[in-house]
Amino acid sequence: MPHRSSPPPHLIKANTAVNASETAIQRYVFVGGLHRSGTSLTARMIAGLHDVAAISDAPVPENEGVYLQGAIPHTALHGRPMHFATDPRQHLTEGCRWDRLETRQRIEADWAPWFGKGRWRVEKSPVNLTRMRLYQQLFPLSQFVVVIRHPQAVAAAVSKWVDAPQAVLIDHWIAAHRQLRKDLDRLHAVMVLRYEDLVRAPQAHLSALAAFLDVEDRSVDYDIRDGNRDYAYPVDPNPSQLQAMAEWGYGPGGTLTVPSRLLRHPLRRVAERAEAAFSQATG
């Protein structure tokens, strides 16, 4: 039997507002990506859509649900920036030790008190990047939004936490996204968007996200600044790194080369509508 842990007592919230009939129809949209990639921004935008509930006012970093459940042990060491995404122990897939009905039941029981009402529940934790295949197995109707950001910008942004050369951090980014590429083939409903495109056209991306979730679109007056402008990029990646970055539409010096997007949904009606909106957002 897999080891189980419980969240600390102060993270356990009394479930007085949610009953079994309400939780039975919940669908999850999981947002993931490397630290400092724009996952928090994306999750907040999704949370503003109609019929979407989100974790709020939780005593954990960035309202991340991974800290609010006791089914799968998680500590700061499990989710270390620029480490977790290439740690085989953090790559949770179908058939792993946590692929059990009890895991799903425990996660839902632990999370339920933190969500309000809504057909969808958006949960954002960076480690979702390496848990999507497991979560799809546990929650078959779940959908996934992956946020990626220029590797040089990510390296610069995490440098306040991680003492490593830019080349090492970019290599980690490349390895993490190489694994992501393999995982994407196993997912039924997934959307991969770039931070740079999101901050350039937030309303258009919100419309694409609404279409992806098949919920009502809404108009929001966003004032989002491009955080990539905070950093200088004096040293270009090496040729092999540039080749790997180009697969995601990234070039040297924080530049974009070609549009890059990926969207998949099992329902053709939803897929076509979402793809049209996504194409407009990134065009």
Buried (B, 14 or more C-beta within 10 A) or exposed (E): EEEEEEBEEEBEBEBEEBEEEEBEEBBBBBBBBBBBBBBBBBBBBBBBBEEBBBBEEBEBEBBBBBBBBBBBEBEEEBBBBBBBBBBEEBBBBEEBEBBBEEBBEBBBBBBBBBBEEBBBBBBBBBBBBBBBBBBBBBBEEBBBBBBBBBBBBBBBBBBEEBEBEBEEBBBBBBEBBEBBEEBBEEBBBBBBBBBBBBBBBBBBBBBBBBBBBBBEBEEEEBEEEEBBEEBEBEEEBEEEBBEBBBEBBBBBEBBBBEEBBBBBBEEEEBBEBBBEBBBEBBE
